[in-house]
Amino acid sequence: MDLSQHLTTQLKAMERLVDAESGAILFRHPTLRGIPDLVVEGDGYTLEFIGPTLLCLDISDPTGMARLLADPVKAQLPVGV
């Protein structure tokens, strides 16, 4: 199983909370708590890990996350977008 499949599997098992006003989305591990070993911050999102396990994915700006996900797709298009 590659890294993206592993993260997808972990996300499916996580608790999901959505802020209706801001659109922010929080995925939180259902049982694991503690101080993360690794924190990765990006444009509108934060990933927190304890070892290889995803502790939390906080999407504070869903449009920023959409841009991040769209970039690899746009790079494969035959015309500029």
C-alpha positions in Angstrom: 0.0 0.0 0.0 1.5 3.4 -1.0 1.4 6.5 1.2 -1.7 8.1 -0.4 -3.7 4.8 0.0 -2.5 4.6 3.6 -3.6 8.2 4.3 -7.0 7.6 2.6 -7.6 4.5 4.7 -6.7 6.5 7.9 -9.0 9.4 6.9 -12.0 7.0 6.4 -11.7 5.9 10.0 -11.4 9.4 11.5 -14.0 11.6 13.2 -15.2 14.5 10.9 -16.2 17.9 12.1 -17.4 20.7 9.8 -17.8 24.4 10.8 -20.9 25.5 8.9 -19.9 29.2 9.0 -16.3 29.1 7.8 -16.4 25.8 5.9 -13.4 24.5 7.9 -13.2 20.7 8.2 -11.4 18.8 10.9 -10.5 15.1 10.7 -9.4 13.7 14.1 -8.2 10.3 15.0 -11.0 8.6 17.1 -8.8 7.2 19.9 -5.3 8.6 19.6 -4.4 11.7 21.6 -1.2 13.4 22.4 1.5 15.8 21.1 2.3 15.2 17.5 5.8 14.2 16.4 5.4 16.0 13.1 3.3 19.0 12.0 3.0 19.9 8.3 1.4 23.3 7.6 0.4 24.3 4.1 -1.9 26.8 2.4 -5.1 26.3 4.3 -4.4 23.0 5.9 -2.4 21.4 8.8 -1.4 17.7 9.1 -0.3 16.3 12.4 1.3 12.9 12.8 2.3 10.6 15.7 4.8 8.3 14.2 3.3 7.1 10.9 -0.2 7.6 12.0 -2.2 10.7 11.0 -3.5 12.3 14.2 -5.3 15.3 12.7 -6.1 17.0 9.4 -7.3 20.5 9.8 -8.6 22.1 6.6 -9.0 25.8 7.6 -9.4 27.0 4.0 -11.1 24.4 1.8 -10.3 26.5 -1.4 -6.6 26.4 -0.5 -6.8 22.6 -0.2 -8.7 22.4 -3.5 -5.9 24.4 -5.2 -3.3 22.1 -3.8 -5.2 19.0 -5.1 -5.9 20.7 -8.5 -2.3 21.6 -9.3 -1.2 18.1 -10.3 -4.3 17.7 -12.4 -3.8 21.1 -14.1 -0.2 20.1 -14.9 -1.4 17.1 -17.0 -3.9 19.1 -19.0 -3.0 19.7 -22.7 -3.9 23.5 -22.4 -3.0 26.1 -19.8 -5.6 26.7 -17.2 
